[in-house]
């Protein structure tokens, strides 16, 4: 485990270099490969050629979206694991994924599969926020106030309900099935830079809020009694944590669809490297999450070339064995 502050800063610097190299590889390699000169000319002497269009409108936006979404999901997962005191918690626990999907499918059903991507982002972000607010409100009902188990159960119940309603709507409105499935599976392919710019303000607020509450998360992890004795305002911390998760995960789902397991895997890996101090864990999680999703997207291009495997499938293939490992380790 990295103990010295200097080594942790060096680790962040090395991670930044790895991320930049990974994003560069994401732009260069795929079904059509480019050189560094092609990238330079695409931005300095753009001529409208197919190569320049692919670089500027497909590869670069794809790498940027993968990095932003991976970082956001990882930070949201780290916060969720503290908030719920559940080591296998992830952003989907608040019903964010299922709520966003439900609202998207409703929109597709009402418009006959004619929603532009910009409208789908708005609907997904709104659906994620509304569902999360409902889950959080539901968990506060009854005696005893907030309890992690109540939040977990409320999230699971709402997610199951939303998934059931989604399936029913898709069966009734079969014309929306293909469009919905392409979005639900999770992918950074086909996204434009405008899609990232649309959600970027929400992501920035979420990242800033996460870093501001990092110290409070350390205290919250010690237990409610200890946190209260140290003068922490638990309701405010939990509300801020939930807001950060909604902004980060909701915006990520809106931009790239429900990509699973990044929020589960990355915090565990980073705790092993830098410990449980969230002032370091959150930046490391953001960096590692970005690297993981960029690498997964790059690898997914070569599995069934010339076809591409959606990055949501690639992360699931990595995440399921990791989930089993974590579950077995907790039992032992």
Number of C-alpha atoms within 10 A of each C-alpha: 10 13 10 9 11 10 12 17 13 11 16 17 13 12 17 16 12 15 21 16 13 21 23 17 19 24 26 20 16 18 12 10 13 17 11 11 8 17 21 13 12 19 12 9 11 15 12 10 9 8 16 20 14 18 21 18 15 18 24 20 23 27 26 20 27 32 25 26 29 28 32 31 34 35 35 35 32 32 29 26 22 22 22 20 17 13 17 20 23 28 31 28 25 32 32 32 29 29 29 31 29 29 23 30 29 20 19 23 21 13 11 13 20 13 17 9 17 14 14 21 26 18 22 29 28 20 24 29 24 18 25 30 18 16 25 21 13 17 20 15 11 9 7 7 10 18 15 15 13 19 21 21 16 23 25 17 16 22 24 15 15 21 18 14 16 20 14 11 18 21 12 11 17 14 14 23 18 12 16 21 13 12 21 22 16 22 25 25 19 12 18 21 17 14 17 24 13 16 20 18 13 19 26 15 14 25 22 12 17 27 18 13 18 21 14 19 25 16 20 22 18 11 12 14 10 13 18 13 8 10 9 16 12 17 11 10 17 21 13 17 23 22 21 27 31 28 25 31 35 35 33 30 30 33 33 26 24 25 28 26 26 30 31 27 27 27 29 22 15 24 20 12 16 20 15 18 15 26 17 20 25 27 20 27 30 27 26 28 29 31 25 23 29 30 21 21 26 24 17 21 19 15 12 9 11 11 11 17 20 19 27 24 18 22 21 16 13 15 19 14 11 16 16 11 11 16 13 10 9 9 6 5
